[in-house]
Amino acid sequence: MILDGKKTAEEITLSTKELIEKENYKITLALILVGNNPASEIYVRNKKIACAKVGIEVKGYNLPEVTSEEELINIIKDCNKDDEVNGILVQMPLPKHMDETKVINTIDPKKDVDGLTVINQGKLIGGLPTIASATPRGVITLLKKYDIELTGKNVVIVGRSILVGKPLALLFLQNNSTVTICHSKTKNIKEITKQADILVAAIGKPKFFTVDMVKEGAVVVDVGINRIESGICGDVDFEEVSKIASFISPVPKGVGPMTIASLLENIVECYKMQKNIL
Ligand SMILES: NC(=O)c1ccc[n+]([C@@H]2O[C@H](COP(=O)([O-])OP(=O)(O)OC[C@H]3O[C@@H](n4cnc5c(N)ncnc54)[C@H](OP(=O)(O)O)[C@@H]3O)[C@@H](O)[C@H]2O)c1
């Protein structure tokens, strides 16, 4: 069965829009793009469209590649101070001359809609209420939407980035799963992925996960987005693996739209936190 991220994301987007309208929330996101990375430009454009759909105002910053780290940090500091700005998103990756960790951690954690500051990541480790980054949040929401049991399940996540693999592992732990994280130095990866009741692929290698790496009946979540000659594909060999998986998310129309919808939820949550709305 297909885990339909597009449909689920549309439902979340609609309920977010209804909430914003009903409660008359006035929300503004500062969306900062540095340079001209074509993929980043597409992501930023999609985020702007999604915000417009639900009535979130976007204050866009398109900064040239040569922007200094100090200039960027000053813009973030201004956004931190500005009561009209409820969320701040700096599109990654940043140009090579910038220290991403330093830039991210300049963001006020209450406005950190991507959940990437050490404060918000630390809260996630501590099991405290926080903003979890959008892709991991989207993965859990998608699985729950399809009533997939997480408690006691063997979850194998391949990929350990701070954006996807690590926070996702913590969210699965919060949901009582037994979690294994694999990465590029993992030995005998196939033996581990074969044990997974739920396999999450997040490495950025087209069709890396072949049918012999997946247990019959497993749930497979494909986070990867890879550009190949014929278009976009995930990290999983969808054609073959979908024959043996019980559930599988496609690429596109899987985790991608869930990420955007979850970002909208994160922006609303930041706003509510700032306004002390329970
Ligand atoms: N759908 C969405 O909305 C969404 C959102 C974010 C990212 N993505 C996609 O998800 C993928 C991963 O993104 P990311 O930001 O997490 O990437 P990343 O920062 O490049 O991390 C990739 C991870 O995969 C591991 N890895 C690479 N090759 C491997 C291999 N052959 N075997 C096992 N592990 C391997 C790396 O291990 P090491 O740590 O050992 O290097 C690293 O932990 C990309 O395709 C990206 O485009 C999609």
The ligand as a Tripos MOL2 file, in Angstrom:
@<TRIPOS>MOLECULE
LIG
   48    52     1     0     0
SMALL
NO_CHARGES

@<TRIPOS>ATOM
      1 N1         11.8310   14.6170    1.4630 N.am      1 LIG1
      2 C1         12.2950   15.7070    2.0660 C.2       1 LIG1
      3 O1         11.5630   16.6270    2.3790 O.2       1 LIG1
      4 C2         13.7260   15.7740    2.4020 C.ar      1 LIG1
      5 C3         14.1890   16.6040    3.4140 C.ar      1 LIG1
      6 C4         15.5460   16.5740    3.7230 C.ar      1 LIG1
      7 C5         16.3940   15.7510    3.0100 C.ar      1 LIG1
      8 N2         15.8940   14.9960    1.9910 N.ar      1 LIG1
      9 C6         16.7210   14.0850    1.2210 C.3       1 LIG1
     10 O2         17.1110   13.0190    2.0730 O.3       1 LIG1
     11 C7         18.4100   12.5740    1.7440 C.3       1 LIG1
     12 C8         19.2820   12.7000    2.9670 C.3       1 LIG1
     13 O3         19.3240   14.0480    3.3520 O.3       1 LIG1
     14 P1         20.2800   14.5750    4.5150 P.3       1 LIG1
     15 O4         20.1610   16.0480    4.5800 O.co2     1 LIG1
     16 O5         20.0260   13.7670    5.7370 O.co2     1 LIG1
     17 O6         21.6960   14.1590    3.8620 O.3       1 LIG1
     18 P2         23.1740   14.2120    4.4160 P.3       1 LIG1
     19 O7         23.3400   15.2840    5.4290 O.co2     1 LIG1
     20 O8         24.0390   14.1910    3.2140 O.co2     1 LIG1
     21 O9         23.3310   12.8130    5.1740 O.3       1 LIG1
     22 C9         23.3560   11.6140    4.4860 C.3       1 LIG1
     23 C10        23.5130   10.4770    5.4710 C.3       1 LIG1
     24 O10        23.5140    9.2630    4.7440 O.3       1 LIG1
     25 C11        24.6420    8.4780    5.1200 C.3       1 LIG1
     26 N3         25.0950    7.7160    3.9610 N.ar      1 LIG1
     27 C12        25.5800    8.1850    2.7860 C.ar      1 LIG1
     28 N4         25.8920    7.1620    1.9690 N.ar      1 LIG1
     29 C13        25.6240    6.0250    2.6520 C.ar      1 LIG1
     30 C14        25.7360    4.6560    2.3480 C.ar      1 LIG1
     31 N5         26.2060    4.2260    1.1640 N.pl3     1 LIG1
     32 N6         25.3480    3.7530    3.2770 N.ar      1 LIG1
     33 C15        24.8650    4.1470    4.4630 C.ar      1 LIG1
     34 N7         24.7340    5.4520    4.8100 N.ar      1 LIG1
     35 C16        25.1030    6.3670    3.9200 C.ar      1 LIG1
     36 C17        25.6930    9.4520    5.5780 C.3       1 LIG1
     37 O11        26.5720    8.7960    6.4540 O.3       1 LIG1
     38 P3         27.8150    9.5510    7.1750 P.3       1 LIG1
     39 O12        27.2040   10.3300    8.2870 O.co2     1 LIG1
     40 O13        28.6730    8.4240    7.6460 O.co2     1 LIG1
     41 O14        28.4490   10.4110    6.1280 O.co2     1 LIG1
     42 C18        24.8280   10.5230    6.2620 C.3       1 LIG1
     43 O15        24.5800   10.1750    7.6040 O.3       1 LIG1
     44 C19        18.8320   13.4370    0.5580 C.3       1 LIG1
     45 O16        18.4760   12.7730   -0.6310 O.3       1 LIG1
     46 C20        17.9870   14.6850    0.6850 C.3       1 LIG1
     47 O17        17.7540   15.3280   -0.5430 O.3       1 LIG1
     48 C21        14.5820   14.9790    1.7010 C.ar      1 LIG1
@<TRIPOS>BOND
     1     1     2 1
     2     2     3 2
     3     2     4 1
     4     4     5 ar
     5     4    48 ar
     6     5     6 ar
     7     6     7 ar
     8     7     8 ar
     9     8     9 1
    10     8    48 ar
    11     9    10 1
    12     9    46 1
    13    10    11 1
    14    11    12 1
    15    11    44 1
    16    12    13 1
    17    13    14 1
    18    14    15 2
    19    14    16 1
    20    14    17 1
    21    17    18 1
    22    18    19 2
    23    18    20 1
    24    18    21 1
    25    21    22 1
    26    22    23 1
    27    23    24 1
    28    23    42 1
    29    24    25 1
    30    25    26 1
    31    25    36 1
    32    26    27 ar
    33    26    35 ar
    34    27    28 ar
    35    28    29 ar
    36    29    30 ar
    37    29    35 ar
    38    30    31 1
    39    30    32 ar
    40    32    33 ar
    41    33    34 ar
    42    34    35 ar
    43    36    37 1
    44    36    42 1
    45    37    38 1
    46    38    39 2
    47    38    40 1
    48    38    41 1
    49    42    43 1
    50    44    45 1
    51    44    46 1
    52    46    47 1
@<TRIPOS>SUBSTRUCTURE
     1 LIG1         1 GROUP 0 **** ****
